[in-house]
Amino acid sequence: MSKNLFEKLNEYLANQQVMYIKLHNLHWYVKGRSFFTLHAKLEELYDQTAQIMDDVAERLLALGGSPVASLKKALALSSVKELEDVPISSDETIKSLISDVEYWIRDTKEIVKLAEDDDDGATADQFNGYLAEYQKLLWMLKSYIS
């Protein structure tokens, strides 16, 4: 595994770790008419994120790498920003998610390219699967606020 792919996978993992907490924040603090719908969807998303974190960490280990496993290091590597512990409207929750999902799509495409450049089809396949899910989620989120 190239150094670039290793670093990008760890950055991706760190972003997922911070996103896991951010999704809990949104789940707990979302307010408004769409509370019930968003509360359930956010739980689904943080459960999905937990699985992605485990899969990415295990992929790093399978490739001989060392996954980031501390919050201190995850926060240092992450581009995802935490939220304050304050109520957030349903509309702002969706806008925040759209921004994050757009970032995930860009980030995931970059990993697919790095994996393909390294002739690592398994990692490219794994992340192409994530990409399809993120693209579907983005469509759904944008449709939700239309």
DOVEXKE-872362 format. One record per residue (C-alpha): residue in one letter; x, y, z; residue number from 1. Coordinates in nm, 4 decimals, m for minus. Each point is the difference from the previous one (the first is absolute). Layout:
! DOVEXKE-872362
+------+----------+----------+----------+-----+
| rest |       c1 |       c2 |       c3 |  nr |
+------+----------+----------+----------+-----+
|    a |        X |        Y |        Z | NUM |
...
+------+----------+----------+----------+-----+
! end
This chain:
! DOVEXKE-872362
+------+----------+----------+----------+-----+
| rest |       c1 |       c2 |       c3 |  nr |
+------+----------+----------+----------+-----+
|    m |   0.0000 |   0.0000 |   0.0000 |   1 |
|    s |   0.1369 |   0.3388 |  m0.0954 |   2 |
|    k |   0.0586 |   0.2642 |   0.2646 |   3 |
|    n |  m0.2608 |   0.2239 |  m0.1681 |   4 |
|    l |  m0.2681 |  m0.2688 |   0.0184 |   5 |
|    f |   0.0884 |  m0.0881 |   0.3595 |   6 |
|    e |  m0.0180 |   0.3668 |   0.1067 |   7 |
|    k |  m0.3258 |   0.0583 |  m0.1875 |   8 |
|    l |  m0.1604 |  m0.3113 |   0.1516 |   9 |
|    n |   0.0964 |   0.1161 |   0.3489 |  10 |
|    e |  m0.1314 |   0.3498 |  m0.0716 |  11 |
|    y |  m0.3247 |  m0.1576 |  m0.1247 |  12 |
|    l |  m0.0195 |  m0.2118 |   0.3153 |  13 |
|    a |   0.0581 |   0.3071 |   0.2190 |  14 |
|    n |  m0.2764 |   0.1860 |  m0.1851 |  15 |
|    q |  m0.2360 |  m0.2924 |   0.0550 |  16 |
|    q |   0.0857 |  m0.0071 |   0.3710 |  17 |
|    v |  m0.0789 |   0.3693 |   0.0411 |  18 |
|    m |  m0.3099 |  m0.0397 |  m0.2175 |  19 |
|    y |  m0.1216 |  m0.2793 |   0.2266 |  20 |
|    i |  m0.0064 |   0.2453 |   0.2922 |  21 |
|    k |  m0.1442 |   0.2785 |  m0.2165 |  22 |
|    l |  m0.2864 |  m0.2265 |  m0.1097 |  23 |
|    h |  m0.0759 |  m0.0771 |   0.3647 |  24 |
|    n |  m0.0012 |   0.3735 |   0.0720 |  25 |
|    l |  m0.2511 |   0.0588 |  m0.2800 |  26 |
|    h |  m0.2059 |  m0.3009 |   0.1159 |  27 |
|    w |  m0.0238 |   0.1368 |   0.3541 |  28 |
|    y |  m0.0429 |   0.3690 |  m0.0785 |  29 |
|    v |  m0.2159 |   0.0136 |  m0.3151 |  30 |
|    k |  m0.3205 |   0.1995 |   0.0508 |  31 |
|    g |  m0.2984 |   0.0740 |  m0.2194 |  32 |
|    r |  m0.2820 |  m0.1522 |  m0.1996 |  33 |
|    s |   0.2260 |  m0.2658 |  m0.1508 |  34 |
|    f |   0.1327 |  m0.1181 |   0.3356 |  35 |
|    f |  m0.1350 |  m0.3560 |  m0.0155 |  36 |
|    t |   0.1163 |  m0.0591 |  m0.3562 |  37 |
|    l |   0.3454 |   0.1500 |   0.0527 |  38 |
|    h |   0.0522 |  m0.1558 |   0.3422 |  39 |
|    a |  m0.0475 |  m0.3473 |  m0.1526 |  40 |
|    k |   0.2073 |   0.0780 |  m0.3123 |  41 |
|    l |   0.2884 |   0.1385 |   0.2052 |  42 |
|    e |   0.0077 |  m0.3173 |   0.2088 |  43 |
|    e |   0.0161 |  m0.2033 |  m0.3212 |  44 |
|    l |   0.2862 |   0.2198 |  m0.1234 |  45 |
|    y |   0.2090 |  m0.0267 |   0.3164 |  46 |
|    d |  m0.0478 |  m0.3773 |   0.0034 |  47 |
|    q |   0.1147 |  m0.0090 |  m0.3641 |  48 |
|    t |   0.2967 |   0.2236 |   0.0878 |  49 |
|    a |   0.1034 |  m0.2370 |   0.2807 |  50 |
|    q |   0.0095 |  m0.2865 |  m0.2502 |  51 |
|    i |   0.2000 |   0.2078 |  m0.2494 |  52 |
|    m |   0.2517 |   0.0914 |   0.2716 |  53 |
|    d |   0.0505 |  m0.3660 |   0.0847 |  54 |
|    d |   0.0280 |  m0.1036 |  m0.3650 |  55 |
|    v |   0.2530 |   0.2743 |  m0.0825 |  56 |
|    a |   0.2110 |  m0.0747 |   0.3093 |  57 |
|    e |   0.0007 |  m0.3705 |  m0.0856 |  58 |
|    r |   0.0947 |   0.0787 |  m0.3613 |  59 |
|    l |   0.2931 |   0.2074 |   0.1243 |  60 |
|    l |   0.1101 |  m0.2871 |   0.2239 |  61 |
|    a |  m0.0367 |  m0.2519 |  m0.2832 |  62 |
|    l |   0.2286 |   0.2185 |  m0.2113 |  63 |
|    g |   0.2611 |   0.0184 |   0.2763 |  64 |
|    g |  m0.0948 |   0.3477 |   0.1178 |  65 |
|    s |  m0.0900 |   0.1365 |   0.3409 |  66 |
|    p |  m0.3432 |   0.1620 |   0.0305 |  67 |
|    v |  m0.0476 |   0.3169 |   0.2010 |  68 |
|    a |  m0.1658 |  m0.1080 |   0.3240 |  69 |
|    s |   0.0051 |   0.2994 |   0.2333 |  70 |
|    l |  m0.2301 |   0.2996 |   0.0082 |  71 |
|    k |   0.2959 |   0.2347 |   0.0368 |  72 |
|    k |   0.1564 |  m0.1243 |  m0.3224 |  73 |
|    a |  m0.3372 |  m0.0236 |  m0.1777 |  74 |
|    l |  m0.0765 |   0.3632 |   0.0816 |  75 |
|    a |   0.3447 |   0.1053 |  m0.1217 |  76 |
|    l |  m0.0453 |  m0.1828 |  m0.3334 |  77 |
|    s |  m0.3683 |   0.0707 |  m0.0598 |  78 |
|    s |  m0.1439 |   0.2587 |  m0.2364 |  79 |
|    v |  m0.3475 |  m0.0576 |   0.1448 |  80 |
|    k |  m0.0857 |   0.2625 |   0.2599 |  81 |
|    e |  m0.1735 |  m0.0766 |   0.3266 |  82 |
|    l |  m0.3237 |   0.1695 |   0.0995 |  83 |
|    e |  m0.0851 |   0.1842 |   0.3187 |  84 |
|    d |  m0.2352 |  m0.1713 |   0.2455 |  85 |
|    v |  m0.2956 |   0.2200 |  m0.0883 |  86 |
|    p |  m0.3358 |  m0.0562 |  m0.1706 |  87 |
|    i |   0.0049 |   0.0012 |  m0.3809 |  88 |
|    s |  m0.2994 |   0.0397 |  m0.2284 |  89 |
|    s |  m0.1130 |  m0.2722 |  m0.2372 |  90 |
|    d |   0.0930 |   0.2180 |  m0.2990 |  91 |
|    e |   0.3473 |   0.0764 |   0.1358 |  92 |
|    t |   0.0487 |  m0.3701 |   0.0733 |  93 |
|    i |  m0.0733 |  m0.0882 |  m0.3629 |  94 |
|    k |   0.2253 |   0.2808 |  m0.1293 |  95 |
|    s |   0.2818 |  m0.1224 |   0.2237 |  96 |
|    l |  m0.0460 |  m0.3566 |  m0.1206 |  97 |
|    i |  m0.0026 |   0.1056 |  m0.3656 |  98 |
|    s |   0.3284 |   0.1844 |   0.0473 |  99 |
|    d |   0.1578 |  m0.2993 |   0.1752 | 100 |
|    v |  m0.1272 |  m0.2523 |  m0.2560 | 101 |
|    e |   0.1350 |   0.2142 |  m0.2853 | 102 |
|    y |   0.3357 |  m0.0073 |   0.1778 | 103 |
|    w |  m0.0219 |  m0.3804 |   0.0468 | 104 |
|    i |  m0.0628 |  m0.0412 |  m0.3726 | 105 |
|    r |   0.3099 |   0.2037 |  m0.0928 | 106 |
|    d |   0.2114 |  m0.1750 |   0.2634 | 107 |
|    t |  m0.1172 |  m0.3466 |  m0.1046 | 108 |
|    k |   0.0694 |   0.0679 |  m0.3682 | 109 |
|    e |   0.3543 |   0.1026 |   0.0931 | 110 |
|    i |   0.0556 |  m0.3286 |   0.1830 | 111 |
|    v |  m0.1372 |  m0.2012 |  m0.2927 | 112 |
|    k |   0.2478 |   0.1764 |  m0.2296 | 113 |
|    l |   0.2928 |  m0.0574 |   0.2373 | 114 |
|    a |  m0.0953 |  m0.3667 |   0.0406 | 115 |
|    e |  m0.0279 |  m0.0472 |  m0.3766 | 116 |
|    d |   0.3395 |   0.1685 |  m0.0466 | 117 |
|    d |   0.1405 |  m0.2509 |   0.2541 | 118 |
|    d |  m0.1654 |  m0.2888 |  m0.1880 | 119 |
|    d |  m0.2038 |  m0.0698 |   0.3152 | 120 |
|    g |  m0.3329 |  m0.1121 |  m0.1418 | 121 |
|    a |  m0.1358 |  m0.1192 |   0.3342 | 122 |
|    t |   0.0344 |   0.3432 |   0.1615 | 123 |
|    a |  m0.1362 |   0.1697 |  m0.3129 | 124 |
|    d |  m0.3010 |  m0.2355 |   0.0056 | 125 |
|    q |  m0.0609 |   0.0636 |   0.3704 | 126 |
|    f |  m0.0012 |   0.3756 |  m0.0512 | 127 |
|    n |  m0.2044 |  m0.0160 |  m0.3193 | 128 |
|    g |  m0.2654 |  m0.1674 |   0.2152 | 129 |
|    y |   0.0143 |   0.2913 |   0.2445 | 130 |
|    l |  m0.0150 |   0.2434 |  m0.2910 | 131 |
|    a |  m0.3236 |  m0.1516 |  m0.1317 | 132 |
|    e |  m0.1581 |   0.0255 |   0.3470 | 133 |
|    y |   0.1131 |   0.3620 |   0.0454 | 134 |
|    q |  m0.1336 |   0.0997 |  m0.3422 | 135 |
|    k |  m0.3363 |  m0.1579 |   0.0817 | 136 |
|    l |  m0.0072 |   0.1727 |   0.3393 | 137 |
|    l |   0.0815 |   0.3367 |  m0.1585 | 138 |
|    w |  m0.2871 |  m0.0412 |  m0.2471 | 139 |
|    m |  m0.2368 |  m0.0877 |   0.2856 | 140 |
|    l |   0.1103 |   0.2930 |   0.2181 | 141 |
|    k |  m0.0373 |   0.2477 |  m0.2856 | 142 |
|    s |  m0.3408 |  m0.1458 |  m0.0856 | 143 |
|    y |  m0.1032 |   0.0304 |   0.3651 | 144 |
|    i |   0.0531 |   0.3781 |   0.0052 | 145 |
|    s |  m0.1345 |   0.0703 |  m0.3499 | 146 |
+------+----------+----------+----------+-----+
! end
